[in-house]
Amino acid sequence: MAALTPGTADREGLSRSGLYRAAREGRYERIARGIYLPADAPAADWGWLEAATRRPEATICLTSALAHHDLTDAIPTALDIAIPRGARIPATESAIAWHSFDRATFELGREEVLIPGSDLTIGLYSPERSIADAFRLRGELGYELARDALKEWLRRGEKPTRLIEIATRLPRAKTPILHALDALS
């Protein structure tokens, strides 16, 4: 089930005012400013829906991506979303932390996943990209988060080849990852 905005209400045969009227009547539920879901829609993560609706290139990153891949026990206080540097950061009602990533490496390790309970997709960084970003931004996130995610990833039997390949293409990631791999082996 797709989220509707006043600009896309015509997909369901509604005008803007018709969408607002349907929301007042309880046929649609407002999940964020200007974003509506049918009242009978299956349960979905409203933060993911809002991020994907506001910015089609939105990508789950950092602690949120590590948590999604079960590489950390840390519970993010906000949904970490990456957008290409220079893109406008939208105003949101959900707890979303917007991060600007370099356009040249934005697609590296990115895949599209279906948002459960909807027909929208959102970007998600791979475990390797998420670990590399955690090391790259360790001053902001804390070194322990990156190290613990790497330890869990290695415990699962993953091989460092793909991780080093991604880290080589990202600034400030390769050297700390190589040091951590050396210390863990």
C-alpha positions in Angstrom: 0.0 0.0 0.0 1.5 3.3 -1.1 1.7 6.4 1.0 -0.3 9.3 -0.4 0.6 13.0 -0.4 -1.7 15.8 -1.5 0.3 15.9 -4.8 -0.1 12.1 -5.4 -3.8 11.8 -4.2 -5.0 11.6 -7.8 -3.5 8.1 -8.0 -6.4 7.0 -5.8 -8.9 9.2 -7.6 -8.9 11.9 -4.9 -8.3 15.6 -5.1 -6.3 17.4 -2.4 -9.5 18.4 -0.6 -10.8 14.8 -1.1 -7.8 13.4 0.6 -8.1 15.8 3.5 -11.9 14.9 3.8 -11.1 11.2 3.7 -8.6 11.7 6.5 -11.1 13.5 8.6 -13.6 10.7 7.9 -11.1 8.1 9.1 -10.4 6.4 5.7 -6.8 7.7 5.7 -4.4 8.1 8.6 -2.0 11.0 8.7 1.5 9.5 9.5 3.4 12.8 9.0 2.8 16.3 7.7 1.4 15.8 4.2 1.7 11.9 4.2 -1.3 9.7 4.5 -1.9 5.9 4.6 -5.2 4.1 4.1 -6.7 3.3 7.6 -6.7 -0.4 6.8 -3.1 -0.5 5.6 -0.9 -3.2 7.3 1.5 -2.0 10.0 4.6 -0.3 8.6 7.5 1.6 10.0 6.3 5.2 9.8 9.9 6.6 10.0 10.9 4.5 7.0 7.8 5.6 5.1 8.3 9.3 5.8 12.0 9.2 4.8 11.3 7.3 1.6 8.4 9.7 0.7 10.3 12.9 1.5 13.6 11.8 -0.3 13.4 8.9 -2.8 17.2 8.4 -2.5 17.0 8.0 1.3 19.3 5.3 2.5 19.3 3.7 6.0 22.9 4.1 7.3 25.2 4.0 10.3 23.7 2.7 13.6 20.3 2.1 12.1 21.8 -0.1 9.3 24.0 -1.9 11.8 21.0 -2.6 13.9 19.0 -3.8 10.9 21.8 -6.2 10.0 22.0 -7.4 13.7 25.6 -6.2 14.0 25.0 -4.1 17.1 23.0 -4.1 20.3 22.8 -0.3 20.3 19.3 1.0 19.9 19.4 4.1 17.7 17.6 7.1 19.1 16.7 8.2 15.6 16.5 6.6 12.2 19.9 7.3 10.5 19.2 8.3 6.9 21.9 9.2 4.3 21.2 11.5 1.3 23.6 12.7 -1.3 25.6 15.8 -0.2 23.9 18.9 -1.5 20.4 17.5 -1.4 18.0 19.5 0.7 17.4 18.0 4.1 13.6 17.8 4.6 11.7 18.8 7.7 10.3 15.7 9.3 8.1 14.7 12.2 9.6 11.3 12.8 12.9 10.9 14.7 15.1 11.0 11.7 18.8 12.0 11.7 19.7 13.1 8.2 23.3 12.6 7.1 24.9 14.0 3.9 27.2 11.5 2.1 29.5 12.3 -0.8 27.7 11.8 -4.1 30.7 10.0 -5.6 30.4 7.1 -3.1 26.7 7.4 -2.2 25.7 4.3 -4.2 28.6 2.1 -2.9 27.1 -0.8 -1.0 23.6 0.5 -1.4 20.6 -1.7 -2.2 16.8 -1.1 -2.3 14.6 -3.0 0.2 10.9 -3.1 0.4 9.4 -1.4 3.4 7.4 -4.0 5.2 3.7 -3.3 5.1 3.9 -1.1 2.0 4.9 -1.1 -1.7 7.5 1.6 -1.2 11.3 0.9 -1.2 14.1 2.5 0.7 17.8 2.3 0.4 19.9 0.3 2.8 23.6 0.1 3.1 25.2 -3.4 3.1 26.8 -4.7 6.3 30.3 -4.0 4.9 29.4 -0.4 3.9 27.8 0.1 7.3 30.9 -1.1 9.2 33.2 1.0 7.0 31.0 4.1 7.7 31.1 3.4 11.4 34.9 3.3 11.3 35.0 6.4 9.0 32.8 8.3 11.4 34.1 6.8 14.6 34.6 10.3 16.1 30.9 10.9 15.9 29.6 7.4 16.6 32.3 6.1 19.0 35.1 3.6 18.2 33.4 0.8 20.2 30.4 0.7 17.9 32.6 0.1 14.9 34.8 -2.4 16.6 31.9 -4.4 18.1 30.1 -4.5 14.7 33.3 -5.7 13.0 33.7 -8.4 15.7 30.1 -9.7 15.3 30.5 -9.6 11.5 33.7 -11.7 11.7 32.1 -14.1 14.2 29.5 -14.9 11.6 32.3 -16.2 9.3 32.4 -13.3 6.9 35.6 -12.7 5.0 37.3 -9.2 5.0 37.9 -9.0 1.3 34.6 -7.1 0.4 35.0 -4.9 3.5 38.5 -3.9 2.6 37.4 -3.3 -1.0 34.7 -0.9 0.2 36.9 0.7 2.8 39.5 1.5 0.1 37.0 3.6 -1.8 35.8 5.6 1.2 37.9 8.3 2.9 39.3 7.6 6.4 38.1 4.0 6.5 40.8 1.7 5.3 43.6 2.3 7.9 41.4 2.0 11.0 39.7 -1.2 9.6 43.1 -2.8 8.8 44.3 -1.9 12.4 41.1 -3.4 13.9 41.4 -6.6 11.7 45.0 -6.9 12.8 44.1 -6.5 16.5 41.2 -9.0 16.2 43.2 -11.7 14.5 
